[in-house]
Structures are given as structure tokens and as C-alpha cells.
Amino acid sequence: MSLHPRMEAQQDPAERLNAIFKADNRKIFVAAHRGDWRDAPENSLPSLRWAAWLGVDIVEMDVKLTSDGQLIVMHDLSLDRTTTGSGPVSAHTTAEVSSLHLRAGTGHPTAYTVPTFAEELDAAREKGQILDVDQGWNNLPEVVKEVRAHGASGQVILNVFPNTPYDALMKRVPDISDDLTLMAIVNMARPDADNIIRSYSAHKRTIIQCIFADEQSEPVRHIADYGKQSPIWINSLWPDQNAGHDDDRAVDQGSEQQTWGWLIEHGARVIQTDRPRELMEYLKQKGLR
């Protein structure tokens, strides 16, 4: 294997995003959480490129706003954990943040720097990747503006603040139209989970991200039914997001069928993972790639 990710692009990302909404498509789509952070710093351009090299469909990433009003790619509100800087992101200019170095998962500094959202959009287009923009809900108008400026509405998923009904979203961000793909994040334990999910029938390009800690709860039993309205996205990241059907159980305990297989049986069209290599291999073996 080359020490550097291959540079050729995959299928057009807009075509792949459209394919998620085709009910007769048996393919399971894979989202790499913060990119391939096991091979490069999370939310870095190399983590996006390595994810593309692995063949995943979607790179999940996060955005924050700098003091001079620019969107950068970062999960935390603070610079401390992932960079050589410190303090709130919002207290630093884009130039100041760009001068810092990203830390690897081990904590040591690397040669890589913090990308702007614009740079991430350009890299995603080059690599043929769909971007899932998480943690951007507090700055959604700015995110939408940047996406439109780059002509990227066909390759981006915009995450909505968790448990927000569609009408409440429209009051806050009226510039949401049918060319944009939304992701409604819903805690299935909430008594209003059904109402929140059904409210998004008003927006034809909506993916429903289902979060649940108890697989026996009534709404969880109906996830596959909700999939008739909108594609279902389930995280296999941590046990409290999927009732214990998580990545570590799949890989470390050899329980792929009881984890990823269970999520697929219960309606998942998209699985977000911290183990993209292993999940991709599992899906290929099952004929779902």
C-alpha cells in the first residue's frame, strides 16, 4: 500500500448523495467520523483524503466560527485538544488558527494545519466525497452561504440542531430550500420523536439520524418504518448511540453481524463509523457495496 492516499476521484458525489434517496438501492453507505482519524489528525484534509482512499461515501466533519467570521473545520469550541494553540476558537482570527499545527490522536503535533471550510469543500469536490457538516447548527446561515458560494449544495449534508422540528428550523433559517440535504438528529427516547421525524416530510431531501440507548423502546422498533419516509442514518460510534451495537463490539469482539448487521436489519441506510476499513470489508462480504 502506498504511504500516500491515491488522488483519483470517486463517482460524482452529487450522484452518490442522490442514490441515498433511492428506495430500491441495496447499498449501505459509509460515513467516516471526522474522516479517517486513525491515519491522520481528525478533521484535517489528510483525514478526508485517506477516507476517500478507503472508498467511503461520506466524510463527517465539524465547523466553528473564528473571531473574524470565517468557518474553519474543528469539532471543539477550544483549540486545546486538537491543535498546538489554546483558548476558544471564537477568540482567534482565521490567520491565527491557520498558523497552528494539528495534533494526532496521540497528542503529538503534526505538520498539518487547520483547514477552512472553503478548503474542505474544495478537497471534497476533488476527491468525490459527500460532506456531512456537523456541529454547524449554531452558524447554519453562514454554512449555507458558504455551501452555495462553492456550488456545493449537491454534495453536502447539513446537520440540524438535535431534536429540532422542521417548522422551528425554518423560522431560524428561512434560506433552506429543496436543493439542500438536511439531517434531522433525533433522540428516539423522546416522547415527541415521532412528531419531529414526521415534520421533515415537508422537506423531500432529509435524512433521519436515529440516536437510541434502548433497543426495546417502541420508536426504535419502528425505525425501518421511518425509512419509508426518509433514509435512516445510525451511528455505530459509541454504545449509547445504538444500544450497544457499536464499532468496538464489532471489531474487538468479532460481532459484526450483531452490530453492523443488526443496524442494517433495523433500517440503517447510512452507518457512521470510527472503523471505516473494517465496516467496508464487512459490507463487501455481504454484497452491500
N, C-alpha and C positions, 0 to 999 in steps of 0.2 A: 504493500500500500504506500502511495506517495505520502511524504511528510506534509504536503500542502493539499488543501481541498481542490478538486477539479473545478475549472472555471466555466465549463459549458452550462448553459441554462437548461432548465427543465421545460415541460409543457407550459404554455402561456398560463400565468396564474389566474387571470380572469376566467379562462375556460375551466380551470380546476375548481375555482370558487363556485362557478355556476353548477358544476357537477355535483356539489354537495346537496343541492336542492332537487336533484332528480331522484324521484322515489324508486325508480327501477334500477338504480346503481347499487350494486352489492359491495362496492369497495368501501373499506373503512379508512377514513382519513386520519393522518397522524399529525399532531401538533407538538413541536418541541418546546418545552417550557424554558423561556429565556434563552432560546437557541440551544445549541449543543454545548452546554456549560461544562461538561466533563473534559472537553478538549480545548476550550478557550474561555476567557472570562465571560460571565453571564452578561447578556445584553450588549455584547460587542459585535462589531462587524465580522470578526473571525468566527464567532459562535453562530452567526447566521450562515456564513459560507460553509462551515462544517455540517450544519444541519441540512443544507441543500445537497452537499456531497453524499450524505446518508440517504437522501431521497425522500425526506419528509415533505409533507404538503404545506404545512403552516409553521411559521416561526412566531411564537408568542413573545411579546416584548412590552416594556413599560415606558411611560413618558412622564417627565416632570418639567416644570416651567422655571427658567432661570430669572434672575432679577431684571434682566433686560428684555424679558418677554419672549424668549426663544425656547422651543421644545427640544429637550435632549432625551436620550434613551437611558433610563435608570429606573430601578424599582423603588429604592428607599427615598424617604424625604431628606435623609442626611447623606453626605459624601463619605462618611467614616468607614463603613464596612467594605465598600467595593472599589474605593479609589485611594490614592495617596493624599487626598485632601481631607478636610474636616469641616463640620458645620452644615447648616441647612443648604440644600440646593438653591432654594429661593433667595439666599443671601449672596449668591455669586453670579457674576456675569457669565455669558457663554464662553468668552475668551478665557476666563479664569478656570472654568471647568475643563475646557479643552486642553489646557496646559497640564492637567493631571494625568496620572497613569492608572489604568485599571489593575485591580488585584485579581489574581487567580483564586480558585476555590480554596487553596491552601493559605491564602492571605498574603502571599508574596507579590511584590509589584511586577508587572509585565511591561512590555514595550507598547502595549495597546492603549489607546485613548478613548474617551467617552464620545460616541458618535452623536451628532444631532439627529433629530427625527428626519430631516430632509435627507441626510446621508443614508439613513436606514432605508428610506423609501427608494432611493436610487439603487442601493445594493440589492434590495429585494427584487426590483424590476430586472436588474442584470442577472440575478440568479434564478428568476422564475418562481419566486416564493410569495405565497399569501402571507400577509402580516396580520396578526391578531394584536390589536392595540389595547393593552390592559392598563389599569391604573391611570387612565387618561380622562376619567369621567369628570374630575374637577375642572378640567380645562377642555371640555369637549368642543366648544365653539372654535377654539384655536386649533384643535386636532383636525376638525372637519375642514377648516380653511386651508391648512397645510396639505391635506389629502387632495382637495380639489385643485390647489395650485400645481400639484405634481401630476394631475390627471390620473390619480391612483385609486379612484373610488371603486374600480372593478376588482382590485386585488387586496382590499383591506377590510377587516372585520373590526367594528368599533364596540368595545365592551361598555355596557351601560352600568351605572352605579347599582350594586346588588339590590334586588327586590324592589325595583322601580317600575310601577305600571307605565304603560305606553303613553297615556294621556299626561301623566306627570312629566315624563321626558319631553314631550312636545311643548309643554309650557315653558320649560327651561331652555330647550334648544330647538327652536322652531325651524331651523335650517336642515332638518332631517327629511330627506326625500327618498323615493324608492330606488335610487341608484346606489344608495349606501346600504351595506350589510351590517345589521346590528346583532349584538349578542346580549340577550337578557339573561342575567345571572340570578338564579332563583334557589333559595333555601327551601327544599321540599318539606321541611318540618313546619313551615309557617302555615297558619290557618288560611291565609289568603293566597297561597302558592298557585292554586288553580286559577284564580281570578287574574293574577299577574301574568301567568302564561297565556291565558286566552286573550288578554288585552292586546297582545302582539299580533293577533290575527289581522289587525289593521295595517300591519307593515309586512309586505309579502317577502322581504328578504331579511328574515330574523332567524337566528339560531338560538336555541334554548340551552343554556348551561345549567344542568341539574346538580345541586350540591345536597348530599344526604349522608347522615351518620347511621341511620337505622334502615336496613333493607326491608324490614317488616311493615314500615309505615304505609298507609293506604296510598298516598300520592306516588311513592316510589313504584308501587305495583302498576301504576298507570303511565309510567314514563314512555313505554312503547306506544301507547295511545296518543300521547302528546306529539310523538314523532310523525303522526299523520298530518299534523298542522305545520310543524317546523322541524328541521334537522336537530337532533339531540347531540349535545357535547357533554362528555363526562370526563372529569379529571381523574387520572389514576395516580396522582402525585402522592397524597397522604391519606391514611385510613379514614380520617374524619370527613373527607370529601366524597367517599364512595363506599361507606360501611365496611371498610376493611378489604376491599377488592383493589389493592394498590400495587404499585410497581415493585416495591421491595418484597412483598409476598410472592409476586410472580417470579422474580428473578432469583432471590435468595432462597426461597422455599420450593422452587420448581413448580409453582401452582399457577401456571399461565392460564389454564382452562377455567380455574375457579376465580380468576381475577379478570384479565382482559376478556376472556371468553364469556364470563358472566356479564360484564358490562355490555358486550355486543348483544348477547341474548336479551338483555333488558332495554335495548333500544338505542345504544350509542352508535351514532354515525361518525362522530369525531371523538378521538381519545387524545387528551393532552397528557404527555408523559415526561418523566425525567430519565427514562431509559429508552430512547428512540431506537437504538440499534436492536435491542432485544425485541421490542414490540414489532418493529418492521419485519424481523425474521419470523416471528410467530405468525403474523398476518400472511406472509408469503407461503408458509407451510399450510395455512388454512385456505389458501386460494382467495384471499380477500385483498390482495394487492395486484 
